[in-house]
Amino acid sequence: MFTIELPAPEMSSEALFEDWLAMRSKDPRDPLTPRSEVPLGYIWSAWCRWLTSPPEQPEQTKKLTPAAGDGEGACPQIPPAASWVLAKSEHVAEYLAHGPSPCSGRKTASEPIQAITRQSYLRVLHALYEHARMKGLVTHNPAVFSDELPLGDEACEGQVFNAYQWKSLLSEIPTGLGLWDLRDAAILHLLMDAALTTSEVCTLQLTQVGNHFLHPERIALRLSGTRSAQFREVELGMAASVAMRKWIEARSGVVLRRGDGAPVFLTQKGMPMSPRAVFHLVASTVARAFPLHHIELPNHIGAQVLRNSRLVLW
């Protein structure tokens, strides 16, 4: 005798949306209002309709968005999925490139969809699929995000992580010795140790990092801003100092290809770090850490929440 393990029963797309809406409407920090139901419901239902029967793209629109790894810029047709449960990242990518036209405000189908429109759709899809994943209806969230199209700029000025959430994030700071693991660890430590703003991380110069070789115990940062109160010196903790020292020593092998000065943090293309890149780093860390510790993902997961949390913990 043997048993066959059946998958979890599928929930209809309408039922999933209603379940998510009920959960979000009870959020004590950022509840959805009844007025939000119509536009959010439209985005979700439009996606589900497109997913099961995506329309054929006109020839002129196929060249607008390059497919990953395709040097010619053509966007291949992805076979439709039988259900929202079977959606893949490729479906989401093609949909964001061509699907949201009814409410994108474009004059013609040949005009590129604006990034803000694609970002809005991505946020909704990510939230609903993450809700489905937490309920065991799907095994992964196909609405992934990238440096090119992150989930969005920070929209919540007051949200903070509690002590358990904070500890889970600390446990997921990269510990690898690869170049970009060292960079990411240094950035996360700066945000979580010194409550730096995203702008301060992106604009931090090597000349503002004091005595990182003469005094290896602690590193001091000389920070400046447009207002007098923003001129300050911050002494980093031990973990942040070690992370910064490792990155600065490894950074000598990265060539600045565009920009002025000597920014501490660079991208893999040799460019200064952008606010979106920092947001993506924080968001991906939260998205990785919280599920591992059985924590539901919050509405806002960017660098501003880390800064808020550090200030509250102080």
Secondary structure, 3 states (H helix, E strand, C coil): CCCCCCCCCCCCHHHHHHHHHHHHHCCCCCCCCHHHHHHHHHHHHHHHHHHHCCCCCCCCCCCCCCCCCCCCCCCCCCCCCCCHHHCCHHHHHHHHHHCCHHHCCCCCCCCCCCHHHHHHHHHHHHHHHHHHHHCCCCCCCCCCCCCCCCCCCCCCCCCCCCHHHHHHHHCCCCCCCCHHHHHHHHHHHHHHHHCCCHHHHHHCEHHHEECCCCCCCCCEEEECCCCHHHCEEEECCHHHHHHHHHHHHHHCCCCCCCCCCCECCECCCCCECCHHHHHHHHHHHHHHHHHHCCCCCCCCCCHHHHHHHHHHHC
